[in-house]
Amino acid sequence: MSTDRPSPEPRSAYACFVPVPTRWMDNDLYGHLNNVVYYSLFDTAVNRYLIDQGALDIHHGAVIGLVVETHCNFFASLAFPQQVEAGLRVARRGRSSVRYDIALFAEGEAMSAAAGHFVHVYVDRGTRRPVAELPPAYQLALRPLERS
C-alpha cells in the first residue's frame, strides 16, 4: 500500500477550465459543500465541456458516456456561494473510454481544493454497448485536454 498522500495541484496542471456554480442546497450542516456535490461538479464540468465542444448531444446523440469509476481527494473546503472553476485534462484515452482528471478550484485560487477522476465508457445510446471507437467529434474535443 502506498504511503504517498495526494496533494493539491496548481492550475497549470490542467488544460481547460469550466465554471461550475455552487447552489444553496449544496452546503451541508457543517457549512461546506457535501462530499457528494464534488462528484456532481465533476460530472457537470465534463459534460458541459463536451456539450460546448459539440461532441455530446444529451437528447439525441447516438453515443453517450456512462461513468464506470470515480475518485476524489479533498484538500480544502468549498461552500456556497463560492464560484468554482473545474480544471480538466485527459489522463488516458482508450478506444471507447476516457479517464478525465478533474480539479476544483475556488475562483482565483492557485491550488486545487479537490481533485479526482471520472472514467467514462462511451456506449451506443440504444444498446448500451461500448462503441468500437470514439466518434470524430469526441476525438476532436478531447485533443485540447490531452497533455504530454
C-alpha positions in Angstrom: 0.0 0.0 0.0 1.4 3.4 -1.0 2.1 5.9 1.7 2.1 8.8 -0.7 -0.7 11.2 0.3 -2.2 13.1 -2.7 -1.7 16.8 -2.6 -3.3 19.8 -4.2 -2.2 20.7 -7.8 -1.7 24.1 -9.4 -3.9 25.4 -12.2 -1.1 24.9 -14.6 -1.6 21.1 -14.3 -4.9 21.4 -16.2 -5.6 22.1 -19.8 -9.0 23.8 -19.7 -11.3 25.4 -17.1 -15.1 25.2 -16.8 -17.0 27.4 -14.4 -19.5 25.4 -12.3 -21.8 27.2 -9.9 -22.5 26.1 -6.3 -26.0 26.2 -5.0 -27.6 27.0 -1.7 -28.7 23.3 -1.3 -25.1 22.1 -1.8 -23.9 23.1 1.7 -24.3 20.6 4.5 -24.8 21.2 8.2 -21.0 21.7 8.6 -21.1 24.8 6.4 -19.3 23.4 3.3 -20.2 21.5 0.2 -21.3 18.0 1.0 -19.0 15.3 -0.3 -21.4 14.0 -3.0 -21.6 17.5 -4.5 -18.0 17.3 -5.6 -18.9 14.3 -7.8 -21.8 16.2 -9.3 -19.5 19.2 -10.1 -17.0 16.8 -11.8 -19.9 15.3 -13.9 -21.2 18.8 -14.7 -17.8 20.1 -15.8 -17.0 17.2 -18.1 -20.5 17.2 -19.8 -20.6 21.0 -20.1 -17.2 20.9 -21.8 -18.3 18.1 -24.2 -21.6 19.9 -25.0 -19.8 23.2 -25.6 -17.3 21.5 -28.0 -20.2 20.0 -30.0 -19.3 16.4 -29.1 -22.2 15.5 -26.7 -25.9 15.8 -27.6 -27.6 14.7 -24.4 -31.0 14.4 -26.0 -30.4 12.9 -29.5 -26.8 11.8 -29.7 -26.1 8.2 -30.8 -23.2 8.0 -28.3 -23.4 8.7 -24.5 -20.8 8.3 -21.7 -21.5 6.1 -18.7 -19.5 6.7 -15.6 -17.8 3.5 -14.5 -15.3 4.8 -12.0 -14.9 7.9 -9.8 -12.5 9.1 -7.2 -12.0 12.3 -5.2 -9.4 13.7 -2.8 -10.3 16.6 -0.6 -7.8 19.3 0.3 -9.8 22.4 1.3 -13.4 23.3 1.8 -15.7 24.9 -0.7 -19.0 26.4 0.1 -22.0 28.2 -1.4 -21.9 31.0 -2.6 -18.3 30.5 -3.8 -17.7 30.4 -7.5 -15.9 27.2 -8.5 -13.7 26.5 -11.6 -13.1 22.9 -12.7 -9.8 22.2 -14.3 -10.0 19.4 -16.9 -7.4 17.1 -18.5 -7.5 13.7 -20.2 -5.3 11.2 -18.3 -5.9 8.3 -20.6 -8.0 7.6 -23.7 -8.9 4.2 -25.0 -11.0 3.0 -27.9 -14.2 3.6 -26.1 -13.2 5.0 -22.7 -11.7 8.2 -21.3 -10.3 8.9 -17.9 -10.8 12.6 -17.1 -8.8 14.2 -14.3 -10.7 17.0 -12.7 -9.7 19.5 -10.1 -12.0 22.0 -8.4 -10.6 25.5 -7.6 -12.2 28.2 -5.6 -12.4 31.2 -8.0 -9.0 32.8 -8.3 -7.2 30.2 -6.0 -3.9 28.9 -7.3 -4.2 25.4 -5.8 -7.0 22.8 -6.1 -9.5 22.3 -3.2 -10.3 18.8 -4.5 -9.0 16.6 -7.3 -10.1 13.3 -8.7 -11.2 11.5 -11.8 -14.1 10.1 -13.8 -13.8 7.2 -16.2 -16.5 7.3 -18.9 -17.2 4.4 -21.2 -18.8 5.7 -24.4 -21.7 3.5 -25.5 -24.4 3.3 -28.1 -27.4 5.0 -26.7 -29.8 2.2 -27.7 -27.8 -0.9 -27.0 -25.7 0.4 -24.1 -22.7 -1.5 -25.6 -19.3 0.2 -25.9 -18.6 1.8 -29.2 -15.9 0.4 -31.4 -14.2 3.8 -31.5 -14.8 7.3 -30.1 -16.7 9.3 -32.7 -14.6 12.0 -34.5 -16.4 14.8 -32.7 -15.3 13.4 -29.3 -11.7 12.8 -30.6 -11.5 16.4 -31.7 -13.0 17.7 -28.4 -10.5 15.7 -26.3 -7.3 16.8 -28.1 -7.0 20.1 -26.2 -7.4 18.2 -22.9 -4.6 15.8 -23.7 -1.2 16.9 -22.3 2.1 15.2 -22.5 
